[in-house]
Amino acid sequence: MLMVLGAGAAMAQKYVPWTDLRPQKTVFLYANDDKAALAAIDDPVVAKDVECLGLSIKEECGITNPECMEGDLGQIREINGTSRFDLYFPENPNGLMVVICPGGGYRVVCTYGEGLYVAEWMLKRGITVAIAKHRMPNGHWTVPLDDIQEIFYYCRKHAAEWNVKKIGVMGFSAGGHLAASASTLYVDNFTRPDFSILYYPVITFDKEKYVEHGSRANLIGSEEYWAARRGMTADEYIDRQEAYEFLKEHYSLENCVNKNTPPAFLVLGQNDHTVLPVNSILYYEKLLENGVRSELHIFEQGSHGFCFFPEGKPDFLPADVRSAINGSLERWLKQME
């Protein structure tokens, strides 16, 4: 199809990535018209081949502002009806595919360092990639996972033609929470990932000492929102508080691990003061308790958000640490084939 870029996408050209790599296909989940969908996005990374699935939205997220890109890491915010995913196909597929969930505190998706540059690394190793540019929850907690599960349905349907045998999920920070949600709150064998890769993930919502409050507030609502009485009766207010406690426990993903949770690779820095390392440790301990094969790598160097960068570009990690992380991930992925 002919790609038509709207005014928003033209403005985003100041945030172009450090790579010429572009997806072979962009799939819009809920849009019906490709030209209208392309005109509504603020994203220079889009394929010439566009498909609109026109799916029914299970729950609205209440966002009415237009999508916009706000930074050099490709941070896209206000994603709603433009929810989509970009597909990248390697020349020599090895049978693995990864659905990537970029981070951004459930407020934005950081589509370059935690998306596009990851795809570039994966493609060199024969791995097919889908980068999710999912709806922002805006306090509607089912919305992001709904989008990821729709992506899994589509990818499972096309796996044979793409020479894909296993589909895993990868997430960073709040995207790691989403990837871990996909790994523990799946609804069937189609939406269950075959493996998961979690970079400095948000995990717990109910252990206050370790909570990343921004991600929790953006996904399920703030403390202030849930504490407001709004003229409720005492019983109604008690019910509201119980609902909030349930959501905090439900989305504390260490509580959701069982023997059927897919294998996981976790990596983070010990001096991460944004998402405390205990988050990953809690998840890893539950994986061990349930006999799920997994690896946990905690590096002395590397705080929050070290993501991926193209070779030769400024990096948030020393070269030897980056090499160690990438080498461990590459070895582990070979075990998943």
N, C-alpha and C positions, 0 to 999 in steps of 0.2 A: 504494500500500500504506500501511497505517497505520504511522506511525513510533513505535517504542517505545524510549525511552531508558532504559538501565540505570543502576545506581548510579554507575558510573564516569563516564558522560557528565554526570550531574547534578553531580558534584563538579567537573567541568571548567568549569562555568559561571563560575567566578571568572576564567577565562582567555578570556572572550568577546572576539571581535575588534571593531575599530573600524568595523564596517560591518554593515548588515543583509542584505547580499547572501548568499544561500545557493544551493547547487547545485540544478539541476532534477532531477538524478538522481545517485545513488550506486551504484556497481557494485562488489560484492565479488568478487574473483577466485576464491577457493578455498572460501569458505563455501557451505553448502547451504541454510541456513535464515535468513531475514531477521531474524526476531525474536531468535534466538540471537546473530547477528552484531552487531546493534545493541546488545544488552545487554552485549556484550564490549568495546565501544569506549569510549574516554575522549575524546570529541571533540564539541563543541557544533555543529560545522559538518557537517551531514549533510542529505541530501535526504529529502523525504517519499516520493518514488518510489525504491524500492530494488530492485536486481536482484542475485541471487546466481548466479554462473556455475558454481560447483561444479567448477572445473578441478582436474585432478590436479597435485599439487606435484612438480616434477621433482627438487628437492633440498630437504631440510629445513634450516633454519638453526639449530635447536637452542635456540631461545628458548622458555622455559616460563613466564616471568613475564607477568602480565597487562599489556596496553597501558595507558599512562598519559600524560597531558599534564603538562608540567612548567614551563611559563612563558608569559609574555604574548605572545611571538612565535608561540604555537601550536606549541611543540615537542612532538611526539609521539614516544615511545620504546617499545621492546619490541613493535614491530609484527611479527606473524607471520601467523597464520591470518586476521587481520582485514585483510590487504592489500586495498586498494581504490583506486578513483579517483572523483573528483567531476566531473560534467559540467556545463558552463555554456554556454548557447546565446544568442547575440545576437539582437536583434530583426531586424536586417538583416545577415545573414551575407555576408561579402565573399569567401568561398571558402577562407579560411585557417583552419587549426586548429593549436593549439599544445598539446603534452603537456608539462606543467611538472613538473620534478624539483626539489623544494625541497632546500636544503642542510641541513647538520647533522653533517658529519664522518662520515657512514655510521653515526652513533650515534642520531640523532634525525632527524625531518623538520620543518623550520620552516615550518609550513603557512600562516601568515598573511602575513608580509612577503615570503616567497618562494613564495607560492601564492595565497591568497585575494585579496590586494590587487593582485597581478599580473592575476588574472582580471578584477577590476573595471576595470582600465585597458584590458585587451584587449577586453572586451565593448563598451566605448564606441567601439571602432574596428572593430567588426563581426567580430571574431575568435572562433571557437569554442574552448573551453578544456577540457582534462582535467587535473586536478591529481592527481598520483600520490602516494598514501600507501602506499609500497611496503614490503616486508619489510626489516628490518635484516639485514645479512649475517652479523654475529657470526663473522667469519672464513670464511664460506662464500661465496666470491667470485662465483659465478654467480647468486646469488639476486636481487640488485636488478635486474640487466639482464633476467633471466627475466621479472620482473613488468612492466617497461617494454615488453618485446616483446609480452607478452600484451595490454597496453593498446593497442598499435599494431594488433594483429590485430583487436581489437574495433572500434576506430575506423575502420579501413579498411573493415570489413564494413558499417558504418552510414554511411559518408561521403556516399553519394549522397542518402540521406533527410535528412541534415543540411545539404545544399547545401555540402559541403566538397570542395574539389578538391586541396588540398595540406595535408599534415600535417607540421609541424615539431616540434622538441623544444627545450626551454629548460631550463637548469639553473643553479644557483647553488652555488659552492664545491664541496663533494663532490657535490652534485647536478649541477654542471657537469661533473665527471668522469663521472658516470653518463650525462649527455646526450651527452658526447663519445664515451663507450663505445657508446651507441646509434648514433652517427653513423659509427663506424669498425668495430664488431664485429657489425653486423647480419647476419642469416642469409639474408634474401631481400628481394625488392622490397617485401613487405608491411611488414617491420620496418625498412626503411631510411627514415629521416626525409628529407623534401624540403628541409629547411633546419634550421640549429641556431642557438640564441641562448645564449651562454655568458657568465655574469656571474661575474667573479673565479674562474674554474674551477681546480680541482685537475687537473693534466694528467700530470705525470711522477712515476713511482715508482722509477726506477732512477738518477736523477741526484741523488745524496745531498745535495748542496749546496742543492738547490731543493725537496726533498720535504716535503710536509705530512705528518708522520709519523703523526698521529692517524687521518687518513682511510685511509692505507695499512694501518695495523695493524688497523683495524676491518674493512677489506674482505678482506685476504688473510692476516691474522695478524701478530703482533708479531715483532720481531727475536728476542726471548727465546723465543718459541714455536718458531720455526724453528731456533734454535741448540741447543735441548735435545736431548741424545743419547738419553735414555730407554732405555738398554740396547741401542742399535743396534750392529750391526757397523760397521766402518769403511766398507764398501761401501754399506751402507744409509744411513749418515750423509752420504756424498758424494752419493748420489742425492737425498737430502732437500735438501741445499744447492743442487743443480742445479735442483730443482723450484722452490725459492724464487727463484732468479735468473731462471728462466723467467717466473714470475708477475710479478715486478717489471718485466721487459722488456715482457711482454704487455700489462700495464695501464698502461704508459707510452704514452699515446695518441698522442703525437707520432710514435711508431714505427709507428702503424697507419694513418696518413693515406695515401691514394692518390688517383688522379684521379677516383675515384667517390665520394669523401667529399662530403657535401652542403655547400652554401654556408654560411658561418658569420659571425655577428656577435659579436665579443668586446668586453667592456667591463670595466674595472677601474680601481683607483686605484694610483698609483705608490708610495704609502706603505703598501701592503698588506704587513704583516709576518707575516701568518698564512699566506697562500698567495702566495708571492713572484711578482711580475709576470713573471718569466722563464717561468713555466708557460705563460701565454698566448702569449708571444713564441715559444716553441718550437713550439707548435701552429700559430700563424699562419705561421711560416717554412715549415713543411711544406706548408701549404695553398698558399702562393705557389709553392713548388717544383713542385707537382702541378697548377698552373693552375686551382685552385678559387677561384671568386670569393668574396671575404671582406673584412671590415673589422675593424680593431683600433683601439679607442679607449682610451687611457690618460690618465686625468685626474690632475692634480696633487693635487686634493682628493678625499677619499673613500678611506678605508682599507678594511678587510675587512667585508663584510656590510651594505652600504648598502641593499640590497634595494629594496622599494617601500613607500610609505606613502600612505594616503588623503589627499586635499587637506585642508589645514587642521590636520593632525595633526603632532606633532613628527617631524622628519625628520633622518636622519643626514648629509644633504648640504645645502650652500647652495642656495638656490632657483635661481640661474642655472646651477649645475652640473647639478642635477636636470633643468632644462628642456633643457639641451644634450643630455644622455643620452637623455631620452625623445623629443626631437625627432629625433635621429639614428636611434633604433630605429624610430620611426614611419615615417620616410622609407624606411629599408631594408626594412621589411615590405611597403610598397607595391610595391617592386621584386619581391617574391616572389609577388605575386598573379598 
